[in-house]
Amino acid sequence: MWGSSGTPGDSFYEVRSECTDVPKSRFKIKAGKTLSSRKWHAAFSPEGRLDIGKTLSRIHRGGIHPSIRGEVWEFLLGCYDPNSTFEEREQLRLRRRIEYARWKEDCRQMFPVVGSGRFITAPVITDDGQPIQDPIVLMQINPNKGQDLSSQENGKANGLAMNPASALEPVNDKKIIQWLLTLHQIGLDVVRTDRTLVFYEKQENLSKLWDILAVYAWIDTDVGYCQGMSDLCSPMIILLDDEADAFWCFERLMRRLRGNFRCTDNSVGVEAQLSNLASVTQVIDPKLHQHLETLGGGDYLFAFRMLMVLFRREFSFCDSLYLWEMMWALEFDPDLYSVYEDSDTDAERTEGSGSSKGKSQSKRHYGKYERENMKVKGPEAPLPISVFLVASVLKDKSSKLLTEARGLDDVVKILNDITGNLDAKKACSGAMKLHKKYLKKQAQKT
């Protein structure tokens, strides 16, 4: 439905009636601004090649209509080459679904709850690989027999054999132990993710989110699972009906963000982005940067959450999706698909999956933010727009931070007060202005 004042985007993501304190979305679907289904499908040639340049500015101006959001995101995130045909994409989609099914089956063989329509929130194994035969664990693994199992003497062998976890015997493989140790943490996060939405009242949707995160944790051995990933994955399963398609969309998003989640004994990956944020703030608002350092906040850890989950907590659900798609449209590189495919060493994943056509000749196929970065010559990789989004928020609150923040607790309180009060489009415009200012000042130094 199209109206002159716009249709609220919230109407597509129903909130539970008892959740009365949920921020209202500022995103409105507007004719002539929002990318509609008609405009989207008109951007394809008869063979299925997408003229992405026709859609990027429209997305930046007015976002994407919720009815086509999932399929547009697949292109913005690099799941598909815009220059591929309908047939090539269908073949690739089928191969990816088969590959996901294979990985999921591997996980199910190790832990039969995967793919069962259930999930767990209690630990199932100890650090040294011994199964935990706790009544709560057994109830979650098999609710139909949980009561019988809990009445047996400490989960003795004949009781354990009655449930799907009978295959869960002592484990020696460190990779499998590490994976099994994460499954309950995934479950704990799943039940907390977007719990205000009616969508997650259904057990099948919660278990789908748990399954995708469990499979991802298995295949990405460097990162596994970290808190925050459920916030990034949740929109994918809401927007894409097929679980495998949602998985691959999430996997592509993680290609951008996995560095933030990679941890060592001494550091967390997102610290690199926090350091970049400090450098940007020092250049564009040196007075604020100095004040934050004086307060002991020079490490910018107060911005940790914004960068880790891309403002999911600062915006309403609908507005966070609007923010994401604007960011991805601004950052879009038409060669993103081929860059990701070329980085895969598994020949099965790249064989016949659409060819890279080389660098696009037309700059209009690149996002506006990416075009600005292309003007800069140098060995350093460009900073993601998310860094400038956070910098824009800090700049907007600079006066308040300078006059009212007398300690880090005040900084956190001032930034927490922005929740539900941010305008996604204004934030993106502010980020673009700061990015331009930053590049100009950096150029003046050289």
C-alpha positions, 0 to 999 in steps of 0.5 A, spaced: 500 500 500 502 506 497 500 513 500 503 520 500 505 520 507 508 513 506 506 506 509 509 505 516 514 499 515 512 496 522 506 493 519 510 488 516 514 485 522 508 484 527 510 486 534 507 481 540 501 485 543 504 485 550 510 489 548 508 496 549 515 499 550 518 497 543 520 503 539 516 505 533 519 505 526 521 511 522 521 508 516 516 509 511 514 506 504 514 511 500 512 511 492 517 514 488 523 513 493 522 506 496 525 501 491 518 497 489 517 490 486 516 493 480 522 497 479 526 492 482 524 487 477 524 492 471 532 492 473 533 485 470 534 484 463 530 478 459 536 473 461 536 475 468 542 480 468 541 486 473 543 493 472 544 494 479 546 501 478 538 503 477 537 500 484 542 503 489 540 510 489 533 508 490 535 504 496 539 510 499 533 514 498 528 510 500 530 503 502 527 497 500 520 494 500 519 489 505 516 484 500 522 484 496 527 485 501 530 478 502 532 477 494 535 484 494 539 483 500 542 477 496 545 481 491 547 487 496 551 482 500 554 478 494 551 472 494 550 473 487 553 476 481 549 482 478 551 480 471 549 472 472 543 470 469 536 467 472 539 460 470 546 461 473 543 463 479 538 458 480 543 452 479 548 456 484 542 456 489 541 449 488 548 447 489 548 451 495 542 448 498 545 441 497 551 444 500 548 447 506 544 440 507 550 436 507 553 440 513 547 440 517 547 433 516 554 432 518 552 436 525 546 432 526 550 426 526 554 429 531 548 431 535 541 429 533 537 435 536 540 439 530 534 439 524 529 436 529 525 442 530 528 443 537 534 446 540 538 446 547 539 452 552 543 447 557 550 444 556 551 437 553 558 436 554 564 438 559 570 441 557 574 434 557 568 431 552 564 427 557 556 427 556 552 431 561 547 427 563 542 432 567 535 432 567 534 438 564 539 437 558 535 430 557 528 434 557 531 439 552 534 433 548 527 429 548 521 432 551 517 426 550 521 422 554 525 427 559 520 425 565 522 418 564 529 420 563 530 424 569 527 419 574 532 414 572 538 414 576 543 419 574 541 418 567 544 411 567 546 407 560 539 404 559 535 411 560 540 415 555 539 410 550 532 412 549 533 419 547 536 422 540 542 423 544 544 416 545 550 417 540 553 422 544 558 418 547 565 421 550 568 425 545 576 426 544 576 430 538 577 437 540 574 441 534 567 437 536 568 438 543 569 446 542 562 445 537 558 442 542 560 446 548 557 452 544 550 449 542 547 451 549 550 458 548 547 459 541 540 457 544 540 462 550 542 467 545 536 465 540 531 465 546 533 472 547 533 475 540 528 479 537 523 476 542 518 482 541 516 479 534 510 475 533 515 471 528 519 468 534 513 465 538 513 459 533 518 454 536 520 452 528 523 459 527 527 459 534 529 452 532 531 454 525 535 460 527 539 455 532 540 450 526 543 456 522 548 458 527 550 451 529 552 449 522 555 456 521 559 455 528 561 448 525 564 450 518 567 457 521 572 454 525 576 460 526 570 464 529 565 459 531 560 462 535 560 469 539 554 473 542 551 478 537 551 473 531 544 471 533 542 479 532 545 479 525 542 472 523 535 473 525 533 478 520 535 473 514 530 467 516 525 472 517 526 475 510 528 468 506 523 463 507 528 457 505 533 456 511 539 454 506 538 461 503 538 465 509 544 461 511 548 463 505 545 470 506 548 470 513 554 467 511 556 473 506 554 478 512 559 474 516 564 475 511 564 482 512 564 482 519 567 476 522 574 480 523 570 483 529 568 476 532 575 473 531 578 473 538 585 471 541 587 470 548 589 478 548 584 481 544 577 482 541 577 483 533 572 489 534 578 492 537 581 494 530 575 498 528 574 501 535 581 504 534 579 506 527 573 510 530 578 513 535 583 515 529 577 518 525 574 522 531 581 525 533 581 528 526 574 530 525 572 532 532 579 533 536 576 536 542 571 530 543 577 525 542 581 529 547 575 529 552 574 522 552 581 520 553 581 524 559 575 520 562 579 514 560 575 512 554 580 513 549 579 505 547 572 507 545 569 500 548 563 504 549 562 503 542 563 496 542 556 494 541 554 499 535 560 496 531 559 488 533 551 488 531 551 494 527 546 498 531 541 492 532 540 495 539 540 502 537 534 502 532 527 499 532 527 492 528 525 495 522 529 501 522 535 497 523 534 493 516 533 500 513 540 502 516 543 496 513 540 496 506 542 503 506 549 502 508 550 496 503 548 500 497 552 505 499 558 500 500 556 496 494 562 493 489 559 489 483 565 485 484 564 483 491 561 476 489 567 474 485 572 476 490 568 472 495 568 466 490 575 467 489 577 466 496 574 459 497 578 454 496 573 448 495 572 447 487 565 445 488 563 451 491 566 455 485 565 450 479 560 453 474 557 458 479 557 464 475 564 468 472 567 474 474 567 479 469 572 483 471 572 490 474 565 494 472 567 499 467 561 504 469 562 507 476 554 508 477 554 500 479 558 502 485 555 505 491 556 512 493 561 511 499 565 506 495 566 511 489 569 516 494 574 510 496 576 509 489 578 516 489 583 515 494 590 511 492 594 508 497 595 501 500 591 501 506 584 498 505 578 503 506 574 503 513 567 500 513 561 505 513 559 503 520 565 506 523 563 513 520 556 511 522 558 511 530 563 517 529 556 521 526 553 519 532 558 521 537 559 528 533 551 529 534 552 528 541 559 532 542 556 538 545 552 533 550 558 529 551 563 535 552 558 538 557 555 533 561 560 527 561 564 527 567 566 519 567 565 513 562 558 511 566 555 518 563 558 517 556 554 510 556 548 513 559 548 519 554 549 514 548 544 509 551 539 514 551 539 514 543 536 508 543 529 508 539 531 516 537 535 515 531 534 517 524 537 511 520 537 516 513 540 522 517 545 517 520 547 515 513 547 522 511 552 524 517 556 518 516 557 520 508 559 527 510 564 525 515 567 520 511 568 526 506 571 530 511 576 525 513 578 523 507 579 531 505 583 532 512 587 525 511 589 528 503 591 535 506 596 531 511 600 528 505 
